[in-house]
């Protein structure tokens, strides 16, 4: 799972096995280590109680909660992403984007993309 946070957007890209795990178990998680033994944890959760995507930050963990029905539809179809917006305390919005991770259009040395989704434009362009 890859996490990107930029300009009031939380974006997570999941491989095939991570999408399957989210669908089957309701959660996928990862972590990134930092000097001093600190780490940032991030997770995506499927919740039957959720009606729209929502993000939370607590105890060095970014959690994105998605409606279970949306995860089911997303995981079992060609649908590429789940999107949502969350109102912040200052009146701005946080954009939430959870996507299936596609293989690059050209091979990159040293990268294993065997668990990624085939790119829909494979054979027609390059990264």
GUGU-115937 format. One record per residue: residue number from 1; x, y negated, z of N, C-alpha, C in turn. Coordinates in Angstrom, 3 decimals. Atoms other than C-alpha are relative to their C-alpha. Example, Ala and Ser with C-alpha at 12.3 -4.5 7.8 and 13.67 -1.06 7.14 Angstrom:
2
+------+----------+----------+----------+----------+----------+----------+----------+----------+----------+
! zase !      n.X !      n.Y !      n.Z !     ca.X !     ca.Y !     ca.Z !      c.X !      c.Y !      c.Z !
+------+----------+----------+----------+----------+----------+----------+----------+----------+----------+
!    1 !    0.890 !    1.190 !    0.000 !   12.300 !    4.500 !    7.800 !    0.900 !   -1.200 !    0.000 !
!    2 !   -0.820 !    1.190 !   -0.060 !   13.670 !    1.060 !    7.140 !   -0.770 !   -1.090 !    0.730 !
+------+----------+----------+----------+----------+----------+----------+----------+----------+----------+
END
This chain:
127
+------+----------+----------+----------+----------+----------+----------+----------+----------+----------+
! zase !      n.X !      n.Y !      n.Z !     ca.X !     ca.Y !     ca.Z !      c.X !      c.Y !      c.Z !
+------+----------+----------+----------+----------+----------+----------+----------+----------+----------+
!    1 !    0.861 !    1.168 !    0.000 !    0.000 !    0.000 !    0.000 !    0.903 !   -1.225 !    0.000 !
!    2 !   -0.756 !    1.245 !    0.093 !    1.283 !   -3.433 !   -0.899 !   -0.884 !   -1.134 !    0.492 !
!    3 !    0.712 !    1.150 !   -0.557 !    0.262 !   -6.562 !    0.995 !    0.634 !   -1.270 !   -0.528 !
!    4 !   -0.462 !    1.326 !    0.394 !    0.503 !  -10.098 !   -0.339 !   -0.937 !   -1.014 !    0.634 !
!    5 !    0.777 !    1.074 !   -0.615 !   -0.637 !  -13.156 !    1.589 !    0.547 !   -1.312 !   -0.535 !
!    6 !   -0.444 !    1.255 !    0.601 !   -0.516 !  -16.486 !   -0.207 !   -1.211 !   -0.893 !   -0.242 !
!    7 !    1.018 !    1.000 !    0.321 !   -2.606 !  -19.654 !   -0.450 !   -1.420 !    0.438 !    0.391 !
!    8 !    1.316 !   -0.423 !   -0.510 !   -5.514 !  -18.411 !    1.704 !   -0.570 !    1.205 !   -0.743 !
!    9 !    0.421 !   -1.244 !    0.634 !   -5.618 !  -15.087 !   -0.116 !    0.732 !    1.170 !    0.640 !
!   10 !   -0.563 !   -1.273 !   -0.445 !   -5.086 !  -11.618 !    1.340 !   -0.266 !    0.984 !   -1.115 !
!   11 !    0.126 !   -0.935 !    1.123 !   -4.401 !   -9.130 !   -1.447 !    0.716 !    1.297 !    0.358 !
!   12 !   -0.564 !   -1.318 !   -0.254 !   -3.842 !   -5.410 !   -0.953 !   -0.175 !    0.861 !   -1.231 !
!   13 !    0.069 !   -0.918 !    1.134 !   -3.008 !   -2.934 !   -3.715 !    0.259 !    1.412 !    0.516 !
!   14 !   -0.064 !   -1.368 !   -0.487 !   -3.605 !    0.755 !   -3.051 !    0.252 !    0.979 !   -1.138 !
!   15 !   -0.261 !   -1.069 !    0.958 !   -2.252 !    3.799 !   -4.869 !   -1.175 !    0.974 !   -0.007 !
!   16 !    1.071 !   -1.004 !    0.088 !   -4.439 !    6.742 !   -5.871 !   -0.195 !    0.734 !    1.324 !
!   17 !    0.137 !   -0.768 !   -1.247 !   -3.686 !    8.720 !   -2.707 !   -0.515 !   -0.875 !    1.141 !
!   18 !    0.514 !    0.897 !   -1.039 !   -4.385 !    5.669 !   -0.530 !   -1.489 !   -0.266 !   -0.193 !
!   19 !    1.436 !    0.164 !    0.270 !   -7.750 !    5.076 !   -2.234 !   -0.747 !    1.263 !    0.433 !
!   20 !    0.620 !   -1.264 !   -0.414 !   -8.559 !    8.761 !   -1.715 !   -0.073 !    0.104 !    1.521 !
!   21 !   -0.018 !   -0.066 !   -1.460 !   -7.535 !    8.566 !    1.957 !   -1.016 !   -0.963 !    0.608 !
!   22 !    0.987 !    0.965 !   -0.494 !   -9.640 !    5.443 !    2.510 !   -1.405 !    0.565 !   -0.164 !
!   23 !    1.305 !   -0.589 !    0.279 !  -12.621 !    7.189 !    0.928 !   -0.296 !    1.166 !    0.944 !
!   24 !    0.199 !   -1.209 !   -0.793 !  -12.118 !   10.419 !    2.905 !    0.065 !   -0.227 !    1.509 !
!   25 !   -0.203 !    0.161 !   -1.449 !  -10.918 !    9.190 !    6.328 !   -0.473 !   -1.340 !    0.543 !
!   26 !    0.473 !    1.307 !   -0.439 !  -12.068 !    5.572 !    6.407 !    1.084 !   -0.993 !    0.350 !
!   27 !   -1.069 !    0.942 !   -0.326 !   -8.640 !    4.031 !    6.956 !    1.303 !    0.384 !   -0.707 !
!   28 !   -1.384 !   -0.154 !    0.443 !   -5.206 !    3.548 !    5.383 !    0.796 !   -1.114 !    0.669 !
!   29 !   -0.813 !    0.975 !   -0.718 !   -2.361 !    1.768 !    7.133 !    1.450 !    0.088 !   -0.449 !
!   30 !   -1.423 !    0.066 !    0.312 !    1.217 !    0.684 !    6.524 !    0.631 !   -1.025 !    0.935 !
!   31 !   -0.712 !    0.968 !   -0.834 !    3.872 !   -1.380 !    8.237 !    1.282 !   -0.429 !   -0.685 !
!   32 !   -1.254 !    0.544 !    0.502 !    6.844 !   -3.542 !    7.396 !    0.830 !   -0.430 !    1.188 !
!   33 !   -0.884 !    0.328 !   -1.111 !    9.794 !   -3.805 !    9.758 !    0.720 !   -1.315 !   -0.205 !
!   34 !   -0.744 !    1.250 !   -0.003 !   11.589 !   -7.010 !   10.681 !    1.131 !    0.109 !    1.013 !
!   35 !   -1.092 !   -0.030 !   -0.969 !   14.826 !   -7.721 !   12.552 !   -0.527 !   -0.158 !    1.432 !
!   36 !    0.390 !    0.088 !   -1.405 !   14.637 !   -7.385 !   16.306 !   -1.029 !    1.055 !    0.387 !
!   37 !    0.944 !   -1.068 !   -0.315 !   12.438 !   -4.299 !   16.128 !   -1.462 !   -0.393 !   -0.141 !
!   38 !    1.392 !    0.437 !    0.180 !    9.323 !   -6.297 !   15.262 !   -0.528 !    0.558 !   -1.310 !
!   39 !    0.610 !   -0.477 !    1.224 !    6.872 !   -5.174 !   12.631 !   -1.361 !   -0.635 !   -0.218 !
!   40 !    1.320 !    0.445 !    0.407 !    3.835 !   -6.336 !   10.733 !   -0.743 !    1.236 !   -0.473 !
!   41 !    0.825 !   -1.130 !    0.413 !    1.114 !   -3.728 !   10.438 !   -1.152 !   -0.537 !   -0.831 !
!   42 !    1.156 !    0.382 !    0.802 !   -1.635 !   -3.850 !    7.844 !   -0.797 !    1.247 !   -0.307 !
!   43 !    0.896 !   -1.136 !    0.179 !   -4.634 !   -1.669 !    7.291 !   -1.249 !   -0.413 !   -0.751 !
!   44 !    1.293 !    0.181 !    0.651 !   -7.776 !   -1.287 !    5.228 !   -0.922 !    1.034 !    0.625 !
!   45 !    0.969 !   -0.862 !   -0.655 !  -10.852 !    0.160 !    6.912 !   -1.313 !   -0.007 !   -0.766 !
!   46 !    1.329 !   -0.137 !    0.572 !  -14.140 !    1.433 !    5.539 !   -0.976 !    0.086 !    1.170 !
!   47 !    0.912 !    0.054 !   -1.141 !  -17.046 !    0.600 !    7.851 !   -1.459 !    0.042 !   -0.448 !
!   48 !    1.429 !   -0.029 !    0.339 !  -20.726 !    1.598 !    7.625 !   -0.743 !   -1.223 !    0.529 !
!   49 !    0.656 !    1.172 !   -0.586 !  -21.546 !   -1.487 !    9.721 !    0.300 !   -1.289 !   -0.762 !
!   50 !   -0.376 !    1.209 !    0.745 !  -19.876 !   -3.970 !    7.339 !   -0.918 !   -0.210 !   -1.191 !
!   51 !    0.824 !    0.338 !    1.158 !  -21.954 !   -5.787 !    4.749 !    0.792 !   -0.777 !   -1.055 !
!   52 !   -0.870 !    0.685 !    0.942 !  -19.113 !   -7.744 !    3.134 !    1.439 !    0.125 !    0.484 !
!   53 !   -1.392 !   -0.077 !   -0.423 !  -15.300 !   -7.686 !    3.149 !    0.315 !   -1.071 !    1.043 !
!   54 !   -0.422 !    0.931 !   -1.036 !  -13.737 !   -9.327 !    6.196 !    1.430 !    0.328 !    0.403 !
!   55 !   -1.387 !   -0.181 !   -0.419 !  -10.159 !   -9.832 !    7.407 !    0.162 !   -0.486 !    1.431 !
!   56 !   -0.277 !    0.320 !   -1.393 !   -8.813 !   -9.985 !   10.943 !    1.504 !    0.042 !    0.228 !
!   57 !   -1.415 !   -0.026 !   -0.357 !   -5.406 !  -10.740 !   12.464 !    0.115 !    0.002 !    1.512 !
!   58 !   -0.171 !   -0.130 !   -1.440 !   -4.488 !   -9.567 !   15.952 !    1.166 !    0.932 !    0.286 !
!   59 !   -1.109 !   -0.870 !   -0.421 !   -1.412 !   -8.091 !   17.670 !    0.887 !    0.426 !   -1.166 !
!   60 !   -0.877 !   -0.239 !    1.145 !    0.769 !   -8.387 !   14.543 !   -0.598 !    0.957 !   -1.035 !
!   61 !    0.674 !   -0.881 !    0.948 !   -1.827 !   -6.491 !   12.497 !   -1.006 !   -0.777 !   -0.831 !
!   62 !    0.994 !    0.523 !    0.922 !   -3.728 !   -7.658 !    9.429 !   -0.924 !    1.167 !   -0.324 !
!   63 !    0.978 !   -1.050 !    0.296 !   -6.906 !   -5.595 !    9.087 !   -1.051 !   -0.556 !   -0.947 !
!   64 !    1.062 !    0.358 !    0.933 !   -9.308 !   -5.759 !    6.161 !   -1.067 !    1.079 !    0.120 !
!   65 !    1.123 !   -0.930 !   -0.157 !  -12.703 !   -4.170 !    6.750 !   -0.936 !   -0.153 !   -1.191 !
!   66 !    0.841 !   -0.024 !    1.191 !  -14.812 !   -3.164 !    3.747 !   -1.274 !    0.797 !    0.254 !
!   67 !    1.226 !   -0.792 !   -0.128 !  -18.407 !   -1.946 !    3.495 !    0.221 !    1.423 !   -0.539 !
!   68 !   -0.163 !   -1.398 !    0.393 !  -18.452 !    1.852 !    3.321 !   -0.617 !    0.294 !   -1.367 !
!   69 !    0.657 !   -0.243 !    1.288 !  -20.895 !    1.822 !    0.390 !    0.826 !   -0.562 !   -1.151 !
!   70 !   -0.849 !    0.587 !    1.041 !  -18.570 !   -0.464 !   -1.598 !    1.239 !    0.859 !   -0.226 !
!   71 !   -1.172 !   -0.869 !    0.122 !  -15.580 !    1.793 !   -0.873 !   -0.361 !    1.260 !   -0.782 !
!   72 !    0.443 !   -1.200 !    0.707 !  -17.533 !    4.834 !   -2.072 !   -0.110 !   -0.268 !   -1.499 !
!   73 !    0.164 !    0.352 !    1.412 !  -18.462 !    3.132 !   -5.349 !    1.350 !   -0.277 !   -0.659 !
!   74 !   -1.312 !    0.377 !    0.529 !  -14.953 !    1.747 !   -5.859 !    0.892 !    1.227 !   -0.193 !
!   75 !   -0.896 !   -1.159 !    0.022 !  -13.145 !    5.010 !   -5.085 !   -0.401 !    1.040 !   -1.036 !
!   76 !    0.484 !   -1.066 !    0.883 !  -15.291 !    7.145 !   -7.385 !   -0.356 !   -0.479 !   -1.405 !
!   77 !    0.275 !    0.547 !    1.333 !  -15.536 !    4.892 !  -10.449 !    1.251 !   -0.671 !   -0.566 !
!   78 !   -1.088 !    0.737 !    0.649 !  -13.338 !    2.903 !  -12.830 !    0.147 !   -1.419 !    0.555 !
!   79 !   -0.059 !    1.345 !   -0.583 !  -13.982 !   -0.242 !  -10.778 !    1.402 !   -0.259 !    0.535 !
!   80 !   -1.387 !    0.316 !   -0.331 !  -10.643 !   -1.998 !  -10.196 !    0.151 !   -0.633 !    1.383 !
!   81 !   -0.227 !    0.748 !   -1.233 !  -11.187 !   -4.249 !   -7.180 !   -1.280 !   -0.214 !    0.801 !
!   82 !    1.054 !    0.455 !   -0.908 !  -13.287 !   -5.236 !   -4.206 !    0.398 !   -1.391 !    0.456 !
!   83 !   -0.302 !    1.394 !   -0.318 !  -13.517 !   -8.964 !   -3.528 !   -0.965 !   -0.530 !    1.041 !
!   84 !    0.865 !    0.674 !   -0.953 !  -14.873 !  -11.135 !   -0.786 !    0.601 !   -1.320 !    0.419 !
!   85 !   -0.433 !    1.278 !   -0.566 !  -14.643 !  -14.533 !    0.867 !   -0.443 !   -0.042 !    1.449 !
!   86 !    0.324 !    0.120 !   -1.410 !  -14.568 !  -15.297 !    4.549 !    0.208 !   -1.459 !    0.416 !
!   87 !   -0.081 !    1.386 !   -0.459 !  -15.279 !  -18.719 !    6.046 !    0.935 !   -0.083 !    1.203 !
!   88 !   -0.939 !    0.210 !   -1.094 !  -12.481 !  -19.976 !    8.306 !   -0.484 !   -1.119 !    0.911 !
!   89 !    0.418 !    0.986 !   -0.994 !  -12.808 !  -22.163 !   11.391 !    0.120 !   -1.440 !   -0.489 !
!   90 !   -0.199 !    1.365 !    0.488 !  -11.520 !  -25.245 !    9.520 !   -0.888 !   -0.334 !   -1.203 !
!   91 !    0.910 !    0.243 !    1.117 !  -14.203 !  -24.898 !    6.823 !    0.506 !    0.502 !   -1.340 !
!   92 !   -0.530 !   -0.569 !    1.239 !  -11.888 !  -23.449 !    4.170 !   -0.377 !    1.481 !   -0.064 !
!   93 !    0.326 !   -1.420 !    0.130 !  -12.236 !  -19.903 !    2.881 !    1.272 !    0.833 !   -0.171 !
!   94 !   -1.034 !   -0.998 !    0.207 !  -10.016 !  -16.849 !    2.947 !   -0.512 !    0.946 !   -1.068 !
!   95 !    0.363 !   -0.938 !    1.061 !  -10.160 !  -14.850 !   -0.282 !    0.586 !    1.361 !    0.340 !
!   96 !   -0.415 !   -1.367 !   -0.299 !   -9.965 !  -11.084 !    0.199 !   -0.096 !    0.797 !   -1.286 !
!   97 !   -0.050 !   -0.781 !    1.225 !   -8.932 !   -8.824 !   -2.663 !    0.698 !    1.328 !    0.283 !
!   98 !   -0.569 !   -1.341 !   -0.130 !   -8.370 !   -5.058 !   -2.490 !   -0.094 !    0.647 !   -1.373 !
!   99 !   -0.063 !   -0.484 !    1.386 !   -7.244 !   -3.497 !   -5.776 !    0.641 !    1.377 !   -0.089 !
!  100 !   -0.720 !   -1.209 !    0.356 !   -6.213 !   -0.213 !   -7.285 !    1.324 !   -0.444 !   -0.625 !
!  101 !   -1.327 !    0.378 !    0.481 !   -2.476 !   -0.372 !   -8.011 !    0.306 !    0.711 !   -1.313 !
!  102 !   -0.289 !   -0.537 !    1.325 !   -1.668 !    0.093 !  -11.710 !    1.496 !    0.140 !   -0.229 !
!  103 !   -1.381 !   -0.148 !    0.435 !    1.573 !    1.383 !  -13.132 !    0.347 !   -1.176 !   -0.913 !
!  104 !   -0.457 !    1.085 !    0.860 !    3.624 !   -1.264 !  -14.877 !   -0.076 !    0.442 !   -1.454 !
!  105 !    0.092 !   -0.320 !    1.423 !    3.343 !   -1.449 !  -18.642 !    1.333 !    0.473 !   -0.580 !
!  106 !   -1.310 !   -0.502 !    0.414 !    7.090 !   -0.814 !  -18.989 !    0.658 !    0.647 !    1.215 !
!  107 !   -0.669 !   -0.679 !   -1.104 !    9.166 !    1.576 !  -16.901 !    1.056 !   -0.899 !    0.608 !
!  108 !   -1.022 !    0.756 !   -0.719 !   11.327 !   -0.013 !  -14.244 !    0.898 !    0.997 !    0.709 !
!  109 !   -0.972 !   -0.928 !   -0.561 !   14.468 !    1.749 !  -13.146 !   -0.123 !    0.050 !    1.522 !
!  110 !    0.016 !   -0.192 !   -1.442 !   14.315 !    3.195 !   -9.656 !   -1.368 !   -0.072 !    0.649 !
!  111 !    1.344 !    0.077 !   -0.574 !   10.544 !    2.894 !   -9.198 !   -0.806 !    1.238 !   -0.344 !
!  112 !    0.866 !   -1.156 !    0.194 !    8.285 !    5.885 !   -8.713 !   -1.439 !   -0.498 !   -0.064 !
!  113 !    1.375 !    0.465 !    0.188 !    4.875 !    5.005 !  -10.119 !   -0.957 !    1.162 !   -0.235 !
!  114 !    0.795 !   -1.198 !    0.271 !    3.531 !    8.570 !  -10.227 !   -1.342 !    0.007 !    0.732 !
!  115 !    1.252 !    0.028 !   -0.763 !    0.804 !    7.787 !   -7.632 !   -0.863 !   -1.210 !   -0.351 !
!  116 !    0.764 !    1.182 !    0.403 !   -0.391 !    4.628 !   -9.367 !   -1.002 !    0.355 !   -1.094 !
!  117 !    1.001 !   -0.181 !    1.054 !   -3.378 !    4.320 !  -11.668 !    0.619 !   -0.355 !   -1.341 !
!  118 !   -0.505 !    0.378 !    1.322 !   -2.638 !    4.281 !  -15.403 !   -0.492 !   -1.399 !   -0.368 !
!  119 !    0.362 !    1.370 !    0.373 !   -2.622 !    0.735 !  -16.698 !   -0.976 !    0.044 !   -1.174 !
!  120 !    0.993 !   -0.029 !    1.075 !   -5.701 !    0.061 !  -18.879 !    0.527 !   -0.514 !   -1.342 !
!  121 !   -0.554 !    0.529 !    1.237 !   -3.546 !   -1.752 !  -21.440 !    1.290 !    0.708 !   -0.385 !
!  122 !   -1.243 !   -0.746 !    0.306 !   -0.789 !    0.895 !  -21.593 !    0.159 !    0.150 !   -1.509 !
!  123 !   -0.286 !   -0.133 !    1.420 !    0.871 !    0.918 !  -24.975 !   -0.227 !   -1.258 !   -0.805 !
!  124 !    0.286 !    1.191 !    0.792 !   -0.232 !   -2.585 !  -25.969 !    0.798 !   -1.238 !    0.423 !
!  125 !   -0.736 !    1.170 !   -0.477 !    1.852 !   -4.992 !  -23.860 !    1.117 !    0.462 !    0.921 !
!  126 !   -1.018 !   -0.310 !   -0.999 !    4.745 !   -5.179 !  -21.405 !   -0.140 !   -0.941 !    1.178 !
!  127 !    0.109 !    0.816 !   -1.228 !    5.033 !   -6.524 !  -17.844 !    0.816 !   -1.258 !   -0.121 !
+------+----------+----------+----------+----------+----------+----------+----------+----------+----------+
END
